[in-house]
């Protein structure tokens, strides 16, 4: 499997892949730094921020 899938916990779980006590050898690993960065980052939209801000405001005022 491509190593970016190997680093994704959800893919490993869906594949029932258990890496306990395993040694992983990665061929062509020159892109691994970017894959690691990508796996630890996420994107969100302005609408997401607006929604969260509204929810937090409701929590603060006790409307939830």
URURFEN-V585290 format. One record per residue. RES is the residue in one letter. PSI is psi in degrees with one decimal (999 if undefined). Layout:
<<RES | PSI> <RES | PSI>>
//
This chain:
<<X | 151.3> <X | 141.9> <X | -22.9> <X | -29.7> <X | -36.0> <X | -34.3> <X | -9.7> <X | 113.0> <X | -39.1> <X | -38.9> <X | -42.4> <X | -42.9> <X | -44.7> <X | -31.3> <X | -3.0> <X | 42.1> <X | 113.2> <X | 117.4> <X | 11.6> <X | 132.2> <X | 30.3> <X | 153.5> <X | 124.2> <X | 126.7> <X | 122.9> <X | 119.2> <X | 143.6> <X | 49.4> <X | 15.7> <X | -17.9> <X | 6.8> <X | -30.8> <X | -44.5> <X | -38.1> <X | -42.2> <X | -42.6> <X | -45.2> <X | -37.0> <X | -19.2> <X | 10.3> <X | 167.8> <X | 165.0> <X | 148.1> <X | 154.3> <X | 171.4> <X | -37.0> <X | -38.2> <X | -45.7> <X | -40.6> <X | -43.8> <X | -45.7> <X | -42.1> <X | -42.4> <X | -45.8> <X | -41.6> <X | -38.6> <X | -41.0> <X | -38.8> <X | -43.1> <X | -37.9> <X | -2.2> <X | 20.0> <X | 0.2> <X | 999>>
//
